[in-house]
Amino acid sequence: MLAAVVLTACQTQQGQPDTPMVGEQIVTENRSGVVVRRKGKVRGLARRSSSRAASVVERARTPRAYVPRKPGRRVSHVNVPGKYVALTFDDGPSAAYTPQVLDILKRHGARATFFVVGRSAAANKGILARAVSEGHEIANHTYSHIKMTAKSRQAVANEIERTNAIIKSATGYSPTVMRPPYGAVNSGLVDMMYNRYGFYTVLWDVDTRDWQKPGVSKVVSRAVGQAQPGSIILLHDIHASTLAAVEQVVTGLQARGYKLVTVSQLIAMGRRASGDVSPASPEGAVTAPATGGADIQPVAATASESL
Ligand code: ZN
């Protein structure tokens, strides 16, 4: 699972899998909350077999500390007291596929989170507005799908703020979570996202690798078979093959007793379950929606503009 988190990440607009850059510090955590820090020297590992890559990463990891059970600023899984999971869709919105994804989610009473690329969001504002009106969450995935760890802080800020402005103008809602393209992030960027924007940096613990187009049954079996309470499941709403799998993913999870909620709802559940009563965000930053729990509420446009 750790290997999946580190090595595959999400897809580029050009359809290439992510590979961490040499020399980057890759910071992640496994399902047990073990924080793993290491220097990334894994370029090319994604081309090896998954078992080989997993064994290499397993040897490379050096657990340094255990994080508390409450959600940290970087989230790949949330400890929740119930069968809740978050479906996440990256790299859209797509005029061709996202509305059909929304139709499926609506039909089955499921919520999801869309990590949108700003340049696609700007061209599809109506889709964003619809998603929010139907209770889904819109989240920031940078404007042009940059590798944040390879850019200056100013360049990162420009990408984040430009995308925030587009989401705000389309929906009236300011996002409260973000996902770094390729999962490429480091501690400094995680802190920047939280302190400047109030963002949780959201990764995932179930990678369907749908961008590899492995077939509907594989995508469904990975999403449904690997999900655990509190899982964050990675999909991309820019592929016909993913669209073909979404309904079975949703119904498969629901058949196993899972409720599908947004990432912010999942994080809010984790905060409550851990007894965390600290402010969701630093003063002056946007405020995370205080929704979630068994009575699932739509993600409301309650956040204040901070940019
Ligand atoms: Zn992406």
Boltz pocket constraint, residues with backbone or C-beta under 6 A from the ligand:
constraints:
  - pocket:
      binder: B
      contacts: [[A, 10], [A, 11], [A, 12], [A, 90], [A, 91], [A, 141], [A, 145], [A, 180], [A, 181], [A, 182]]
      max_distance: 6.0
